[in-house]
Each structure stands twice: as structure tokens, then as C-alpha cells.
Amino acid sequence: MLAERSLPGTHPREGAPRMATKKKATTTGKARGTASAAPEELGNGGELHQLAGGDSPVMTTAHGAPVQDDNNSLRAGDRGPTLMADHAFREKIFHFDHERIPERVVHARGYGAHGVFECTESLADVTRASVFAEAGKQTETFVRFSTVAGNLGSFDLARDVRGFATKFYTDEGNWDLVGNNIPVFFIQDAVKFPDLVHSVKEEPDRGFPQAGSAHDTFWDFVSLMPEATHMTLWTMSDRAIPRSFRMMEGFGVHTFRFVNDAGESSFVKFHWKPVLGMQSVVWNEAVKINGADPDFHRRDLFDAITAGDFPQWELGVQVFDDAFADEFDFDVLDATKLIPEELVPIRTVGTMTLNRVVDNVFAEIEQVAFMTQNVPPGIDFSNDPLLQGRNFSYLDTQLKRLGSTNFSQLPVNAPRCPVAHFQRDGHMQTSTQPGRAAYEPNSFTGDDRGPREAGSDGHVPFPAPVEGETRRIRAESFRDHYSQGRQFWLSQTPVEQDHIVAAYVFELGKCEVPAIRERMVANLRNVDESLAGRVADGLGMPLPAASTPAAPVVETEVSPALSILANAKETFEGRKLGLLVGDGANAAAVKRLTKAVEKAGGVVEVIAAKVGGATLSDGATLEAKQAVAGAPSVLYDAVAILAGPDGGSGLADEPAARDFLTDAFTHYKVIGLGGETDALVAATGLDGKLDDACLPVGTAAETTAYVDRLAGPRHWDRSVTA
Ligand code: HDE
């Protein structure tokens, strides 16, 4: 036993050139640390120079002292107690014990990347924001996508809103556009935000369920708050189960203000449109993806960017004036309402490209601090009460999470333009703040001047007139809670409506208290009778009496822009084919298919019975990325199975291969079949059921037809229910 222990002196790193990377002491003749020694002569001038762990043969403490042995703590005698004198060990454990910081109270689970925004059309006529000053102007960005309800360690495909927060490092300070992938919100007044969040998070007396709204407290709250109904239609739609961050829209949600050089203001709403188009998964698929790959969305983003397949979004603005705001049926300050694109067209003003993954997830994605109140000159707030409340919240939350008022100095948060202020000191001050005088006005600048005059260069708040009594009140103009929910419902394709009904039935079916289900269905009757009837039917309950709306429901024009499927792009670009290959599969067919999919902008992932790969007809081994047992078809947008000549070389006997095909079929996917797949098809019970979207792949013509079909939608006509 004793002999197996690594004792001092027998450590594998012993003998390594311990000082190899350490700089030689300076030989300037000046004593280290004396007042006259220039910092640059003494090393790195005070900047922390952190090497990657493996980049140095010698490890050091956090204070730079070389560590003799990082694998054995200091003890008295071979088997004796560990000594307090082991300061390197104590420092290591101390640091480890403090590694965690509080996760975000909402949007805890997220993933991000760096990018660049390029303005494609000057907006100088309506805003003096430098980011929109001229076509071609580029601004560095950082984006964090997130789910809302789940904890940091939850899964990516929760049915949930997605955060879409963008930090623009503009030359006049950071602009944080902290949006979601849904253009409206649950509540009208920020004072209800803690209640909303408490209702959707785990129930406090039991600690579950997490990362999901399918439970009593959420539906209890929203059914008692009819203003939330519109947003529930969105969260029950396919928007809440996106295929990829790269394939979802983003919205600033609130009405903001633009202010131009002349001080004139217009209202603005911000929209991100994915260049790849929108795609979602189906619910049964989402449930399975969460088990098969809880990191599905973050992996997807990481893989795409590292492969050089940079995701892009177009930024669009809806700009409108007070006259439109006054005429519009709804209050533009009410965040439970949107402005249909058909009423105010979206003007595309730039493109954002995410082109760099982070170097360190904690330093960047976890420590990035978004704040709605970060706006540069030219962008201002409206009186939306939700936005006004957010402007208080985001500063507080950063102090709680990041622990110091100096969080703006963290590299991911630091503005790329110079900062000049007299905020001083505080925990973790990393800036060696220059100057003798830390107050304004002062005459140490050399000028004998008084207080700086207010200039027109800074952020000038738009001088909106304010009047009225101080009261706690919800404006009359905020009382219509159903009309836009109805518009959303009526703007969906029948397939999307089916999904919304199924989602309400699923979620309300998880509520144990029948009165909650009834109250929600009673509200849905104000949205649409057929919707309410179908949900009640799905729940197996009688249709309750409709609740009384606070304001009459207004019939509005259908808005085709609200549908995902009606706006689907005909492309397989950015998507992934799962290619299950059996031993003996035709080598030429595999090659042809792979080439054709890649030419169409897609990615092919090879799957085999064993991860070692499959032996093709030409005797070559095709390396597999995954074994089929670990790569269910839910991880792919479409699948193809290329079997060998002998009935799939055992694929039919492999339960995971059978599931691969059955699930792909159930999820309406386009399926390619090549080689002898009859045995596999028979084993899944699908013989005689294969339809138009189950295509042969083998010959060149078949491959072309199959790859063309991949660009189209799922085969929604398939008679399955997923
Ligand atoms: Fe947030 N929200 N929020 N929110 N929110 C936070 O800030 C808050 C709202 C959104 O990736 C918190 O840094 C209030 C709407 C995103 O880091 C917190 C209200 C929209 C993110 C907070 C809202 C959002 C947050 C938690 C009601 C869409 C993640 C951690 C008025 C337009 C940003 C943090 C990231 C995060 C408060 C409502 C988007 C507590 C009080 C509406 C994308 O400050």
C-alpha cells in the first residue's frame, strides 16, 4: 500500500526545468521595489499574466510563488496529519470553496459568443447613436442567449422564453439591448415581476419542477392575471422550443426612443431576424433532446462558430411617431402588446455576425452584466412601466451576483471607449486610477475652471413633458388583455395551432388543481372559442363559462409575420443530417450524399452501430462521430440510413437503430433510405406506412431529390401525433 503513494521526491514532475518560464530578475542595477524603479523594468507592469494551466512546467500559487508539488499535501510523517503550514494547499482549497457566485435569479442558464454588428443603413435621420451613424460602421458585440426559468444546470430545451441579450461596445459607451425571442411579455408593470418569477420557478415547499411552467403555481398566477394570456399563447407555441439559438428571432420588446442630433424623438421597437430563418423542434422531440443532450443549444452554437459557420441576424427597427402611437388600438407603452409588421414595416439597418466563441465560460458568459439602463446618446427610454422597473433592477442584480461595484471593469463588461469619472476604490478595484483630485470641479487639470458645463455631447434625456397626479394606477389604455392573443392565434397555420392546443393541454394537464385549469380555459374563451373548446376537450373537462374581459375584444387583421411556418426559409443551411451507416453500405452513395448535403450548407454527422465506425462496400472504414445508442434521431434535423446489402448488418436487431427510425418518423422528419433497409423498417412496424417524405438515397438522381427535399418543411401531413 505504502509503496503506491507518491511521496515527495518521487513526484513525476520532479526534475522538470522548474524555472524555465520564469523571467530572469532584472539587472538594471536598481533595487527591486525601490521608488525609482520603473514598473516596466520589473516585469509585466502589474498586469496579471495568467498562463493556461498546462503551459508551464511549474505551477505557482495565486501570488506567483512556485509550488513544489501540487499532488501531495504537506503532512507530518508518511501517514501523519496534514499541516496548517501547507499554505499552497490552503490557498487552493480556499479558492475552490469560493468558486461559485450566485446564479442569475432569472435567465440563469445561458450561453454566449462574441461578434460584430455592421450598420447597413444610416439612421442618422432619426438617431444620433453612433452605432447607426453610417453604413459600413462596425461595432463589437457580445451576445448571451438563455432560458428563463431553469437553474444554471438545467437543460436547454425547456419550454420557455429565450433571452437574447446583446452588448454593443459602441464608441459612446455600452448599449445593452436586453431582449427575448418573444416580442411581448407576461406582465405590464415591473412590480409584478417577482410574483411572476416566483410562480414559474420551482414550488418553494417542494423544490420542483424546475425549468418548466407545467405546474400549478405558474398557471394559477397567469390565470389570475389576464394580461398574461397573450404571452402564454407565444410560450405555448413553437417559439418556446427553438431548434437553435441561430434560428430564432429576438426582440427588444419595449418601445424605446430614438433621438436625433436636432433633439427630435421618435419611438422605436427593435427586431433581430435570423438569416438562417426560424426553426423549432416538436415537443416530443424536445423532451427527448433534454435527455440525449441537455447542452443541445450551447453545443450547436459552439460547433457552428468553431466550424466557421457564423450565425447572423439582421437588426430591424420599427420607427413611428406620436401620431401613430395615438392612433394605434393599443398603448405602445404596454409590453404585452406588439406592433404588427404589417402596420409599421421593419426597416433593416444592420447585420450582426457571431464569429468568436468565448475563451472562458465563467469569465465571459457568467460574468457578463447586461443592464437595460446602458444606452448611448441617441437611444432613450419610453415610459413603459416594465422598462422603467427593469432600469432599477439590473444594477442591483449585478452587485449581488458579481459582488463588487467595479464589475464594469471585467473585460467582458468594460467599455471599449475610454472612461472618465471620479468613482473611486471599492472591492476589487483593478484600475490604478490616475490623478490627485477625485472630485468635480477641480483645478488640478491645469485649467482654473468651475464645474464643467452641461454639454450637448452627453446622453441628453429626451425632455418629454410629464403631467398627472401621483397614483398607483394601471392606465385605462392597458385594459385590453385578449385582442392581440386572438390575433396571434388566428395568424398561425393549422399545424401551429395544433401545437398550441397540445401545449396548453400538456401544461394544464400537469396542474393538480382543477379550478386552475378551469380558470385558464375560461380566459382562453376570450381569445377564441375553438381554442378553448379544443383545450377543454384535450383535458377531458366541460367547457367552463367564459371569464369577463376588462375591455371588449377587438377584432384585428391577421398578421402572417407572426407565424414561423408561413415564413419558413427553403433551405437546409446550418442544419444537420444524422447519417446512420451500416456495415457494407455503398461507399459511393455515402460520399455522394455527404457532398450534396454539405453543398446545400448542411452538416453531416456519421452514426454507426459502434463508434469505431462502419466498414463500407469498398472495404474502407468510415469513422463515426457517434454510436447510435448515444445519437438518437432527435439530435438531427433529418436522417438517412444507408444499410449494407444484408438487411442492414444487424441494424434491425439494434433497439437504438429502431428508435432512430421510429422517432424520425414520429417527428415528421424527412427520411432517406439506402441499401437493404427492409428488415429495419419491418422491425419498427413502419412497413407499408412510409410516405412521400421517406425517400430512396442511392443513385445520383435519388440523392439530388432527397437533398432538395431537405430544404422543405417537415412532413406535417404524416398521420402521427408528436
Ligand atoms: Fe429581465 N432580468 N427583468 N427581462 N432579463 C434579468 O438581470 C427584470 C424582462 C432579460 O443574459 C436579471 O443580470 C425585471 C423582460 C434577459 O445576462 C434581472 C423585469 C425582458 C436577461 C432582471 C424583467 C427581459 C434578464 C437577472 C420586469 C425581455 C438575461 C440577472 C420588469 C425584454 C441577461 C440579470 C443575461 C435578466 C430583471 C423583465 C430580458 C433580475 C425586474 C421584459 C435576456 O435584473
Boltz pocket constraint, residues with backbone or C-beta under 6 A from the ligand:
constraints:
  - pocket:
      binder: B
      contacts: [[A, 104], [A, 105], [A, 106], [A, 107], [A, 110], [A, 144], [A, 145], [A, 146], [A, 162], [A, 163], [A, 164], [A, 165], [A, 178], [A, 179], [A, 180], [A, 185], [A, 189], [A, 190], [A, 191], [A, 193], [A, 251], [A, 252], [A, 253], [A, 254], [A, 335], [A, 365], [A, 368], [A, 369], [A, 370], [A, 385], [A, 386], [A, 387], [A, 389], [A, 390], [A, 393], [A, 394], [A, 395], [A, 397], [A, 398]]
      max_distance: 6.0
